Amino acid sequence: MLPDRRHQLILRALRADGPITVASLAEKVGASQATIRRDLAQLEDEGLLKRVYGGAAPVLGQDDPFADVATVRVEAKDALAAWCANLVRDGETVLLDIGTTAHRVARHLHGRSLTVITSNLAVYEELQDDKDVQLILLGGVVRRDYRSLVGFLTEDNLRQVHADRLFLGTSGVRPDGQVLDTTAVEVPVKRAMIAASAQVVLLADAGKFPGTGMARVCGPEELDLVVTNAPGHEKTCNRLREAGVEVVEV
């Protein structure tokens, strides 16, 4: 197998599974552990991952490109999105967060009499031609790789609106219920969305427990509902329920 192809498979495994051992990567990629170690050294030099004892971890502090993230755990994300879309009632105002899972929620909202507010350019593209949906695109600085709008303009716009529900994404949920994000610039937007919403619904597939992230978005007390496909990370679920959060496994 060519080195470039191995590197793609290694990075894809890190995006899907988080920190992973050399032995596991060797098995997934079909290469020797010595070859994997050389690959990891090169990828770390390029700033694409971080080597840790016995393996590698994703680089914190930056998002993978939207197009890459959109290919990870697709079936799980779509199941969560479909369940969440069924929560929405006609006439509601819905806030959709940045990210691929919120985009999948939008796919299930076609033909609904709704107002959708978002800074997610993929959501905008999904719903722009649907005449049943009143679509409000928040202003801001364009993050091209992640197809989103962020910054003080986005935050100011959010202070002028109110939503019945927010569908919030995350890069990770700690065992103490803290919701994380990998990119600090997104955190103020997410917090402004939470403040603008009557109900906060967190979508977190199994890969988000504990997932990754360096920046705290909110604590469990700011959530109303967590929708997941995880069989139940006991400590995390207990902490969420202690904070009054409903946890639904789809």
N, C-alpha and C positions, 0 to 999 in steps of 0.2 A: 504494500500500500504506500502511495506517495506521502511524503511528510505533510503537505498541505491538507490532504484529506484526513490524516490522523489528527492534525491540529483542530480541524473543524469538529471532529467527533469528540475530542477532549473538551472543547469549549461548550459544546452542546450538552454533554454530560454534566458539566458544572452548572449550567443554567437550569437543568432539569432537577438535579439531585443535591446541589449545594456541595459542601466539602466532600471529597472522595479520595480514597486511597490509591496508591500506585497499583496495587494488586487488582483492585476493581477496574481501574482504567485499562490495565493490560488485558483483562478478560473482555471488557466491552469492545475494545479497539482491535483486539487480535494481534497484539505486538508483545515483545518481551518487556519485562520491567525495566531493563537497562535502557531500551529505546524510549519508553515512556518518561523516564527520568530526564533524558536528554531533551525530549520535547517540552517538558515542564520548564526546564531551565531556559530554553529559548523563548517560550511564551511569557515567562516572567520578565525576561529582559525586554520584551515588547510591551510590557505593562498590561497584559491580557488576563493574567491570573496571579495568585500569590501562592508560593510554595509553603507548605506547612509540614510538620513532622509526619513522614509517612505518606504524603500525598499533596493535594492542592486544594485551594479554596477560591471562590470567585473574588474578584477585586471589589472592595466596598467603595461607596462614594460615587458610583456612576451607574447608569442604567445600560443594559444591553439595548441595541437598536430595536425599535418597536417590531419591525418585521421578523427579527429573530425570536423575540419573546412570544409573538403570536403563534409560533409553531410548537410551543411547549405546553404539554398537558391540555391539549385542545378539547378532548372529550369531557374532561373534568370541569374545565371552565364553562363549557357550553351547558352542561347539566346545571351548574350553579346559576348561570345566567337565565336559563329558561324558568327555573323555580322562582327566581327573584322577579322576573317580568310578570309572573302570575300574581304577585303581591299588589301590583299597580292597578289602581282603579281609574276608569275614564274620568277625565276632568282634573286629574292631579297634576301638580308640578313636580318634576323629577330632576334631581341633580345627578349627573353622571361624571364620575371622576376620570382623571387621566388613567390611561393604561388599557391593556388588552382585554381584561375581563369586563370592564365597563363597556367596551366596544361590543362585546358579545351580547350584553344585555340589550344594547340598542338594536341589534338584529332581531330581537324578539318583540320590539315595540312598534313595528310597522303597522300602519292602518289603525292605530289607536288615537283617540281624541285626547291628546296630552300636550303639556308644555314640557319640553326638555331643555335644560340649561347645562352647558358643558364648556370646558376648555380643552376638550379632547377632539383633535382634528379628525381622527378616524370616525368618531361618533357623528361629527358634522357631515362628513362625506357619506356616511351610511344613511342618514335621515334627510339630507338636503332636498331630495325630490319627493318626499312623502308629504302630500298636502294636508293630511290629517293631523300631522304633528307640528305644533308651533315650536320652532327651534330657535333658541337664544344662544349665540356664541359669545362667550366672554372674551374681552380683549386681553392683550398681553404680549410678551416676547415669545417668538416662535422657537421652540426646541425641535429642530427638523428631524433629528434621529428618532425622537420619541413622539413625534406628531402631537405636540401639545403646546399650550400657551401658559406661561407662568409670569410671575413678577408682580409689582405693585399695582399695575393696572387691573390685572386679574383679581387681585385681592380687593381692590376698591370696588370693582363691579359686583363682587359677591356680597359686599355690605349693603347693596341696594336691592337685593332680592331675598325671597323666602321660598323654600321648597318643602313639599310634604314629605319627601323621602330623598335621602342621599344613598347612592350605591357607591361604596368606598372600596378601593383596592389597597393592597399592601404588599410589601416585599417580605414581611415576616411578622410573626406574633410570638412574643416571648412567653415563657411559662407563667410569668406574673401578669399576663394579659396586656402588656404594653404593645402598641401597634407601631411598627417601624417602617422606615423608607430608606432606600439606598442613596437617594439624592436630596441634599439639603434644600435645594431651590424649590422643590415640590412641596415641602412641608408646610410653609405658610399658606399655600393655596388649599391644601387639604384641611388645614385647621379652619380657614375661612368658610369652606364648604360645610364643615361640621356645624359651625356657628349659625349658618344660614338655613339649617334643616331641622324639621320637627322630629324626624326619625332618621337614625344613622344605621345603615345596614352594611356590615363588613362582609365582603366576599373573600374567602380564604381557602384555596384548595389545599390538599394534603402537603404540597411542597412548601407551604408557608409556615409550617410548624416545625422548627422555629424559623425557617427561612433565613433571610439575610437582612441587613440594615444597620446603619450607624446613627440614624436620626429618629428621634421619638416624635410620632405624629400625635398620639393621644393615649390616654389610659383607658382601661376597660369601662370605667364609669361614664365615659362619653359615648359608648355604644349602646344600641338598643337590641340589635339582632346580629348574630354571626351565622353565616351560611357556609357550610363546608362539606366536602366529601370525605374528610378524614374519619377514620374509625373512632376517633376520639382520643386526643392527647389528654390524659386524665388530669394532670396537674393544671394545664392551661384551661380546660373546660370547667374545672372546679372553681378556678379563680374568676373566670368570666361570670359564672352563675352566682358566685358570692357578690359580685358587683351588680347583680340584677339583670344580666344580659341573657337573653334567650339564645340557645345554641341549637341550630337545626342541622342535622346531617342529611344531605340529599343522596 
